[in-house]
Structures are given as structure tokens and as C-alpha cells.
Amino acid sequence: MSDSAVVLFEDVCFKYAPDADNAVDHVSFSIQKGEFISILGHNGSGKSTLAKLINALFLPVEGRVTVLGMDTRDEKKIWDIRQHAGMIFQNPDNQLVATLVREDVAFGLENLGVPHDEMILRIDEALDMVGMKEYESFAPHLLSGGQKQRVAIAGVLAMRPDILISDESTAMLDPQGRKEVMDTVRRLNHEQGITVLWITHFMEEAAASDRVLIMHDGHIQRHGTPRDIFADTQAMKALHLDSPPMTELSKKLIARGYPLREGILTVEEMAEEVARCLLN
């Protein structure tokens, strides 16, 4: 493992029952410190299973998963791994357990036995990171979906993880909620250097990552930069996946004769290209 790799999969297999097919089938890859990696794949492709193997919720039946050099099969290291690799799930209501936002963020720290003075500092720091400090005395059930998910992220951040794993954590949110959560995580990645593994079915979210892995039938079928991955729309369709909306739109406009450049991924890039065309 290189000095900067924080996660390493070595020929990993996992199955849900002894007589079942492998849900993850001989997968090898690494994640480097500070990377923002998106994982795509249709339902049943193995992407959520992959995430749970990193968090030691599942253990490989073959091969090895190491997180910050710790083998997930080492029972003595499981809680260390889960502290360093925090996981955010799809439904924030499943992660919010207290009657006040501040108490909810404290929950994991109390379980770890963090001293009270340090706990206060960590809670304040985590709520500030996700922009939810002003809501610390609110009841979580009074918050919007995006706000709830940001509180769930704060609860993970208070544990000071090196790796943040998101298992479709924006799937149940409206567009504004998705933007709030995505902006928060991207900022934490840039400013705090937190490594992010982002499982999503929203192509525009994957377009903002450093690298994209596509799971298909338990294998990593494709991997590369978002621009390389989404450039091949036929390959995406063959894997039952779409391209980012702006990529699809740009291809249609180019086909109609508009002089846009290839490989547009985001709304910002599309706006720049349209402005350039209008000025020329």
C-alpha cells in the first residue's frame, strides 16, 4: 500500500449466503488520502456492499480490506476502523436519535467516552463545519431533509474521521437539500482533507468527484475521471446508467450545430460555454 492510500481492496469477494453468487466479486482497488471518489451502479451492482466492507459492517469471504493499514477482519480493530471511516446512510431519520440537534451530535462521542470538555469543542466544531450551529437547540424532526442530513454528517464529523462514506445520502432529498449536503461534503473534502467515498445515482453529483468507479454485477466495470467516464455515453447506457444532464444537453445542442465544446459536465460549464457562444 502506498503511503497515501487510506483504503485498499485486494481481490475481495463477499456473498450474502454460502450458496449465493458473489455480491462483490474479486475486486481490487485503492483510495488515496484526500480523494473524492464516486461509485455508480444500478441497483444490485454491489456498490453499497462495497461501502459496508470498508466500514467493517461486512467482512470479506475472500481477499483483504485494509483501512488506514488496519485489516477489517481483525476484531480488535473494528471500532478503530469505524471511528476513522464514518458512514452516512440514505435516510437521515435512521441516524438521528436524540431530541435536540446538539444532543444528537454528542451521541457517538458519549459512546466513545470522550471527556466532557473535549466533547463540547468537537460538537461546536462539527456543527460549524456543516453550517448548523444556529440550529443546535432545535428538535431534529423540525428540520428539513437537507438539514437533517447535515446534522447526521456533523455526528460523524464529531468523531473526527479520516474517511467519510456516503451510501446514497442524498437519495431522499429534494434538489435544494441535495445541493446543501453535496456543497458541505465538497467543502470538507477541500478544506479539511477528508477522504470521501460517495455512492450515488445522481450523475451530476458524480461529475463533481475526482474519480468515478462503476460497479456492475459485483465487479468494477469502469474507472476514471468523470470527464473520461461520461464522455462515452454508449458505454454508460450499456451499463443502464445515464450521463449528467448537462452532458446529455450539450450533445443534443452540438448535434443541432451549436459550437459547444465536448465534455461539458456541470451547469457552471454549460453557462460558460453558452456565454462564450453568445459573445462570438
C-alpha positions in Angstrom: 0.0 0.0 0.0 1.4 3.4 -0.9 1.9 6.0 1.8 -1.1 8.0 0.8 -3.6 5.1 0.3 -6.2 5.0 3.1 -8.3 2.1 1.7 -7.0 -1.0 -0.1 -9.1 -3.8 -1.5 -7.1 -6.9 -2.5 -9.0 -9.5 -4.6 -12.1 -9.1 -2.3 -15.1 -11.3 -2.5 -18.3 -11.1 -0.4 -21.6 -13.1 -0.6 -24.7 -12.9 1.5 -25.2 -16.6 1.8 -22.9 -19.6 1.3 -24.7 -20.8 -1.8 -25.3 -17.3 -3.3 -23.3 -15.6 -6.1 -20.7 -13.1 -5.0 -22.2 -9.6 -4.4 -18.6 -8.3 -4.6 -16.5 -10.5 -6.9 -12.7 -10.3 -6.9 -12.4 -6.6 -6.5 -9.1 -4.8 -6.2 -8.6 -1.0 -5.9 -7.2 1.7 -3.6 -8.4 5.1 -2.4 -5.8 7.7 -1.8 -5.8 10.2 1.0 -7.9 13.3 0.2 -9.6 11.8 -2.8 -13.3 12.3 -3.6 -14.4 9.1 -5.3 -18.0 8.5 -6.6 -19.3 5.0 -7.0 -22.1 4.4 -9.5 -24.1 1.3 -10.5 -27.6 0.1 -10.9 -29.5 -1.5 -8.0 -27.8 -4.8 -7.0 -24.5 -3.9 -8.6 -22.6 -4.2 -5.3 -21.9 -0.5 -4.6 -23.5 -0.4 -1.1 -21.9 -3.8 -0.2 -18.5 -2.2 -1.2 -19.1 0.6 1.3 -20.0 -1.7 4.1 -16.9 -3.7 3.6 -14.8 -0.5 4.2 -16.7 0.2 7.4 -16.3 -3.4 8.6 -20.1 -3.8 8.7 -19.4 -6.7 6.3 -16.2 -8.8 6.2 -14.8 -10.4 3.0 -15.1 -14.1 2.5 -12.0 -13.9 0.3 -9.3 -11.3 -0.1 -8.5 -8.5 2.3 -9.7 -5.0 3.0 -7.4 -2.6 4.9 -8.4 0.8 6.2 -5.5 3.1 7.2 -3.4 -0.1 7.4 -5.9 -1.9 9.6 -7.4 -5.2 8.5 -11.2 -5.2 8.8 -11.1 -8.9 9.8 -9.1 -8.0 13.0 -11.8 -7.9 15.7 -9.6 -5.7 17.9 -9.5 -3.0 15.2 -13.3 -2.9 14.2 -14.1 0.1 16.4 -11.0 2.0 15.4 -11.9 1.4 11.8 -15.5 2.7 12.3 -14.2 5.7 14.1 -11.8 6.6 11.3 -14.3 5.6 8.5 -17.6 7.3 9.3 -20.7 6.3 7.4 -23.8 8.4 6.4 -26.9 6.4 5.3 -29.7 7.2 2.9 -32.4 8.1 5.5 -31.2 10.7 8.0 -34.1 9.8 10.3 -32.4 6.4 10.9 -29.3 8.2 12.3 -30.9 10.9 14.4 -31.6 9.5 17.9 -31.9 12.5 20.3 -34.5 15.2 20.9 -32.1 18.1 20.2 -29.6 18.6 17.4 -26.7 19.2 19.9 -27.5 16.0 21.8 -27.6 14.0 18.6 -24.1 15.1 17.6 -22.9 14.2 21.1 -24.3 10.7 20.9 -21.4 9.0 19.3 -18.9 10.9 21.4 -20.6 9.8 24.6 -20.4 6.2 23.5 -16.7 6.6 22.9 -16.2 8.1 26.4 -14.8 11.4 25.1 -14.1 13.8 28.1 -16.8 16.4 28.5 -14.7 19.5 27.7 -13.3 17.9 24.5 -16.9 16.8 23.6 -18.1 20.4 23.8 -15.3 21.5 21.5 -16.0 18.7 19.0 -19.7 19.3 18.9 -19.2 23.0 18.2 -16.6 22.3 15.6 -18.8 19.7 13.8 -21.9 21.9 13.8 -19.9 24.8 12.4 -18.4 22.7 9.7 -21.9 21.8 8.3 -23.4 25.2 9.0 -25.9 24.0 11.6 -24.7 25.8 14.7 -27.7 28.1 14.9 -30.0 25.0 15.0 -28.2 23.3 17.9 -31.3 23.7 20.2 -33.8 22.6 17.5 -35.6 19.3 17.5 -34.3 17.2 14.6 -37.8 16.3 13.4 -38.5 20.1 12.8 -35.6 20.3 10.3 -35.8 19.9 6.5 -34.4 16.8 4.9 -31.2 18.5 3.9 -30.7 20.0 7.4 -31.3 16.6 9.0 -28.7 15.0 6.7 -26.2 17.8 7.6 -26.8 17.0 11.3 -26.2 13.4 10.6 -22.9 14.4 8.9 -22.0 16.5 11.9 -22.5 13.5 14.2 -20.0 11.6 12.0 -17.6 14.5 11.8 -17.5 14.9 15.6 -15.8 11.5 15.6 -13.0 13.2 13.5 -12.9 10.5 10.8 -10.3 10.4 8.1 -12.8 8.9 5.6 -16.4 9.8 5.0 -18.6 7.2 3.4 -21.9 8.3 1.9 -24.4 5.5 0.9 -26.8 7.4 -1.3 -27.2 10.0 1.5 -29.0 12.5 -0.9 -31.4 10.0 -2.4 -34.4 11.1 -0.3 -33.7 14.8 -0.5 -35.2 17.5 -2.8 -32.8 19.3 -5.1 -32.0 22.1 -2.6 -31.3 19.5 0.1 -29.1 17.6 -2.2 -27.1 20.8 -3.0 -26.8 21.7 0.7 -25.3 18.2 1.5 -23.1 18.0 -1.6 -21.7 21.5 -1.0 -21.0 20.7 2.6 -19.1 17.5 1.8 -17.2 19.0 -1.1 -16.1 21.8 1.2 -15.0 19.4 3.9 -13.0 17.5 1.3 -11.2 20.6 0.1 -10.7 22.4 3.4 -10.3 19.5 5.9 -8.7 17.0 3.5 -11.3 14.4 4.4 -11.3 11.4 2.0 -14.8 10.9 0.6 -16.4 7.8 -0.9 -19.7 9.0 -2.4 -22.2 6.4 -3.5 -24.9 8.0 -5.6 -27.3 7.5 -8.5 -27.2 11.3 -9.4 -24.8 11.7 -12.2 -24.4 15.4 -11.6 -23.0 14.6 -8.1 -20.5 12.1 -9.6 -19.4 14.7 -12.1 -18.0 16.8 -9.2 -15.7 14.0 -7.9 -12.1 13.3 -8.6 -12.6 9.8 -9.8 -15.6 7.6 -10.7 -15.9 3.8 -10.2 -18.8 2.0 -11.9 -19.9 -1.3 -10.3 -21.7 -3.9 -12.4 -22.6 -7.4 -11.2 -20.1 -7.2 -8.3 -17.2 -6.0 -10.5 -15.6 -2.6 -11.1 -16.6 -2.3 -14.7 -15.1 1.1 -15.4 -13.0 3.7 -13.6 -11.5 7.0 -14.4 -12.1 10.8 -14.2 -15.7 12.0 -14.6 -14.8 13.6 -17.9 -13.4 10.3 -19.3 -16.2 8.2 -17.9 -19.1 10.3 -19.1 -17.6 11.0 -22.5 -18.7 7.5 -23.6 -22.5 7.8 -23.4 -22.9 4.4 -25.2 -20.9 2.6 -22.5 -23.0 4.3 -19.8 -26.2 3.2 -21.5 -24.9 -0.4 -21.8 -24.4 -0.3 -18.0 -28.0 1.0 -17.5 -26.7 4.4 -16.4 -27.3 8.0 -17.6 -24.8 10.7 -18.2 -25.0 14.0 -16.3 -27.9 16.2 -17.6 -25.6 18.9 -18.9 -23.6 16.3 -20.8 -26.8 15.0 -22.5 -27.9 18.5 -23.3 -24.6 19.5 -24.7 -24.5 16.5 -27.1 -28.0 17.4 -28.3 -27.0 21.0 -28.9 -23.8 20.0 -30.7 -25.9 17.7 -32.9 -28.0 20.7 -33.9 -25.0 22.7 -34.9 -24.2 24.7 -31.8 -20.4 25.2 -31.4 -20.1 23.9 -27.8 -17.0 22.1 -26.7 -17.2 18.4 -25.9 -17.2 17.0 -22.4 -19.5 19.5 -20.6 -20.4 18.1 -17.1 -21.9 20.8 -14.9 -24.3 23.7 -15.1 -21.4 26.1 -14.5 -19.5 24.7 -17.5 -22.7 24.9 -19.7 -23.3 28.5 -18.6 -19.7 29.4 -19.5 -20.0 27.7 -22.9 -23.3 29.4 -23.7 -21.9 32.8 -22.7 -18.8 32.2 -24.9 -21.0 31.3 -27.9 -23.2 34.4 -27.4 -20.1 36.6 -27.4 -18.6 35.1 -30.6 
